[in-house]
Amino acid sequence: MLEVKGLYKNFDGVQAVQDFSLKLEAGKVTSLIGPNGAGKTTVFNIATGFLNASKGEVLYQDKKILGATPWQIVRTGISRTFQNLRLFRKLTALENVLLGRQKQLGEKLLRALFTFSENSSEHRQNIEKAMQQLVFVGLEDKRNDLAENLSYGQQKLLSIACCLAAEPDLLMLDEPVSGVQPAMIEKIESVIRELIAKKKTVFLIEHDIDFVLRISDAVVVMDDGCKIAEGTPSAIQNKPEILEAYLS
């Protein structure tokens, strides 16, 4: 579904990513792991249009997307979360999800000025779809709560709901369970498994190795900008030198 070929990224002489390649299998969970500063988020940022690559190729469903803007990439079918979540803290959970809906009539200036109505069929449909995403992640009873008033784990779930509002086929999740309580980890894991059941593809970055080994179909390990290992969770687990050196 997503293929990265020979990716390089240089920051002022520092090689953040070096000759990095991978292929994501559709309908699977692939985890990208490694120590802080390994280049994981840089790979995410390049693949989703937030950074330009120094060299290399990124293809989504065999189409080149390297150099496209983030909004163009979202419309191809890729959506993502961020480490810092990037929620609109003073808006409600429902409003945050509504903002993720694509190609709304109100995005065009003239239509926004002359045809938008809270009673319009499109607006009602958008609310219905947004509520479906909130129900999916278990936040339907928080629809009118400000994002800033949600727990950190609930904010993580809301960020996933915002991703789903764009109706992607590929979700890229940057540290989806980092810093949350065990019960919420279980909930997020359940949501990801349900996404796979719905034929979505998930590519995630995570430091919680137990979570990674449980949820992943494939694991890619990075260090110093390079891919140093790749395989099934059991294959990675059987390389204790990797787990000790890069994930302790």
N, C-alpha and C positions, 0 to 999 in steps of 0.2 A: 504493500500500500504506500509506504513512504520509503524512499531510497536516498541515502546520503553517500556521495562518492568523493573521496579524496579531499575532504574539507580541511581548509586552513583558515585560521584567523590570527592576525597579528595586531597587537596593541602597542604602539610606540616601541617596536623592537622586541616585544615579548610575545613569544609564540604561544597563544592561549589554546589553540586547537591545531593539531598536526596530523595530516593525512588520515583523517577520521572517516570511516565508512561503516554503514550498517544498512540492513534491510528489515523492515517491519512486515510481519505476516498479518494479513487481515484477520480480524476476529480474535486476536490474541492480545495478551498483556506482555509488553516488553518493558523491562526496567533498566534504567541507566544509573549506575552506582559508581561511587568513588569518593575520595576525600574532598573536603572543601578546596576550591581552586583547581579542581581537575579539568574543568572546561565543560561540565555537563550543561549548565544553564546557558553558556555561550552557544552550544549546539542547538538548544531549544530556541534561543533568540534568533539565530540565523535561519532556522527552518521555518519560523513564523514571521519573518520579515522585520524584526526589530533591530537586527544588525546585518550589515553587509559582510559577506565572506571575502577573504583575501584571495581565495582560490577554491575551486571545487564545484560540485553540482548537487542540487537537491531536486528530487522528482517526487511528485505526488500522483499516484495512479498513472505513472509513465509520462506525466507532463512536467516540464521544467517550471519551478516556482521560485527559484533563487532570484532575488532582485525585485520580486513583487512586494507590494506594500502589505502591512498586516491586514487591512480590511479586504484586500483582494484575496489574500490567502484564506481568510475566514470564509469567504464566499465559495472557495473551491471545496470546502468540507472539513477544514481543520479548525479546531478551537482549543484554547489553552487556559490554564490558570497560572498564577504567579506566586512566588514565595511570599510577597508582601500583599497578596490577595487582590488589591486594587478595587475594592468595593467602594460604592458611594455611601459613605458612612451615615450621612444625614438623610438618605432615602430609605424607604421601607424595603423589606425583602422582595415584595412583589414588584416594586418599581425597579429594583436592581435587575431582576430577571427580564422585565419588559424592555429594558435598554439593550439587552442582548439579541432581541428579535431583529432579523435582517430584512432589508428592503421594505421598510414600513413607508406608507404613503407620506407620513409626516417628515420623512427625511428630505423630501423635495420642497423647496421653499414655497412655491406657489400653492401646492397642495396643503402645506402646513398652514398657510394664511387663509385659504378660502374653503377648504373641504374638511379640515380636521374637526371631529366632534367626539366627545367622550361617549356619545351614544351611537357612533358609527358602527357598522357591522365589522369593519376591520379591527377597530379598537376592542370590541367585545371578543372577537376571535383571539386577539393577542393576549388579552387577560385570561381567557380560557386556556390557551397554550402555556402561558407562564405559570398558571396554577397547576397544570399537569406536571411541570418540572418541579415545583415546590412539593407536590405530593410525592413524586418519585424519590426525592431525597429526604422526605419526612419532615418538611418544614411548613406544611400547609397551615398549621396553627400559628405560625410566626409571620404570616403574610403582611400584616400591618405593623410589625415591629421594625424600628429603625435598625439598619445593619449594625450600627455601633453598639446596640443593646443586646445583640446576640452573643452567646459564648463563642470562644475562639473556634471550637469544633463546629458549631453551627455556622459560623462564617465560612469555614472550609467547605461545608456542604452547600452553602449558598453560592460560593464561587463555582462549584460544579454545576449547579442549576443554571447559573448564568452562561456557562459554556454550552449546556444543552439547549439553551434558548436559540442558539444559532443553528440548531439541527445539524451538527457535524457527524461525519462518519468516523473521524479520528479525533480523540481527545488526548491532549498532551497536558499532563498534570505535574506541576512542579512542587514536590514535597507535600503530597495530599494529606499525610498523617503526622507530619512533623509537629511536635509540641502539643498534641492533643491527648486526652485521657484514653485509657484502654477501651472503655465502652464505646467511645466515639470512633476509635480505630476500627472496631468491629462493624460499626454502622457504615463507615466509609468503604470498608472492604466489601460489605454486602452490596452497596451501591455499585461498585466497580464490577463485581461479579454479575449483577443484573444487567449492566451495560453490555458485557460480553454476551450474555444470553440474548440480548437484543441485536446482536451482530455488529456492535460497535468495535472499534479497535482502540486500545489504550496504550500510550507511551508515557511512562512516568519516571521521574527522578525521586529517589527516596533514600534516606540514611537509616531507616529502621529496617535492618537486615532480616529480622524475623518476618516482618510484613512482606518484604520483597520475595523471600523464599516461598511464602505461602501463596501469594497472589500471581506470581509471574509464570509465563510460559517460556520466556527467554530472558536472560540477564546479560547486559553488556557492562564491562568494568573499564573505567577510565582512570588514568593518572597522568599528570603533567601534560594534558592535552591530547594524549594518545589512548587508543584502545589497547588494553593489555590482556583482556580475556573476554570470551563470549561463549555462552552455552546455556544449557538448561539449568534450573536452580540446583538440581542434584549434582551436576557437573561442577558448578561453581562452589557448592558446599564442600565438595571433595578436594578442594584446593585450599587447605587451611592457611597457606602462606599468603593468599590473596585476602582472605577475610581478616587475618591478623594484621597485615601490613596496611591495608587500605580502608578498613571498616571498623577498626577498634576505637 
